[in-house]
Amino acid sequence: MMEGQSQEQRRVQQLSENLQEWRYILVLVDKWLNWEKDEYPMIMSGAITTGFFLFWFLNPPVLSALAFAVMCVCVADYVVPRLHEFGISTAEEWTDEKEAKYKEICTNMVWGHGLLLKAYYWARMQREQKPKLFFCAAVICLLFVGFIAGAIPNLFLVYILVTFAVLLPGLHRKGYLLQWKILFLQQFVKIVQKMREGRLK
């Protein structure tokens, strides 16, 4: 147990060193994703909606859109490590509170990576131990995804997924996900009880 914790701590330390140049942006993004101000979710939703509306209106070719996205990544990769040169961020502005938040972000990223790895190894294990069940489940899931993609316009579907992914951390932090989960379970229990009562009659 202690060995696993030490390995996780080493991974967090290594990640924090690798992302040292991005720490200012990561802390800022974390504030927005966790809705530290009430207006943040509305601003983010508006920005995403505007971006997708422009994409739909301009309707650029796939290669042009891909090239633009890669260009934005390249610009960010060049500009972000040099923020201090532009006077946007300085070492004096980096407080102990921000350092603690940065460590927390790195810890969450390591935890998320570990969760994805566990899911991948679990899927591999199911594929090896129960190949027929895994095949049927994979086919059903892919058919369902294909049906949803065919029934809903792809751009609108991507818009919904992106918006939900961006708002998800804030929904979790504010407790809305837990409320929805409880509500869903209550409704599910009511449906099951009604079905049982109907069978008894």
C-alpha positions, 0 to 999 in steps of 0.5 A, a space after each residue: 500500500 505504501 509502495 503504491 502511494 510512493 509511486 503515485 507521489 513520484 508520478 505527481 512530482 514528475 508531472 508537476 515538474 514537466 508541466 511547470 511552464 503551464 502552471 499559471 494556465 492550469 490554475 486559471 483553467 481550474 478556476 473556470 472549470 470549477 466555477 469559482 464565480 457564478 458567471 463562469 459557466 454562462 461565459 464558457 457555454 456562450 464561448 463554446 456556442 459561439 465557436 460552434 456557431 461560427 464553425 457551422 456558419 463558415 463550414 470550413 473543409 475538414 483539413 482546414 479546420 484540422 490545420 487551424 486546430 493544430 496551429 492553435 496548439 502550436 501557438 499555445 505551446 510557444 506562447 504559454 511558456 513565455 508568459 513572463 516575457 510578456 509581463 502577463 505572469 511573474 514568479 512573484 504572483 505565484 503564491 503558496 495557495 496557487 502552488 497547493 492548487 497546482 499540486 492538487 491539479 497534478 494529483 487529479 490528472 495522475 488519478 484520472 490517468 490511472 483510472 483510464 489505465 484500470 478501465 483499459 486493463 479491465 476491458 482487456 481482461 474481459 476480452 480474454 476471459 469472456 470473449 463472446 460476452 465482450 464481443 456482444 457488448 462491444 457490438 451493441 455499444 457500437 451499434 447504439 453509438 452509430 444509431 445516435 450519430 445517425 439520428 442527431 447531426 454530428 456537429 450538434 452531438 459534438 457540441 453537446 459532448 464538448 459543453 457537457 465535458 467542460 461543465 462536468 467538473 463544475 457540476 460535480 463540485 457544486 453537487 449537482 451530479 450527486 443530486 441528479 444521481 439521487 433523483 434518478 435512483 429515486 425514480 428508478 426505485 419507484 418504477 421498479 416498485 410499480 412494476 412489482 405491484 403490477 405483477 402482484 395484481 
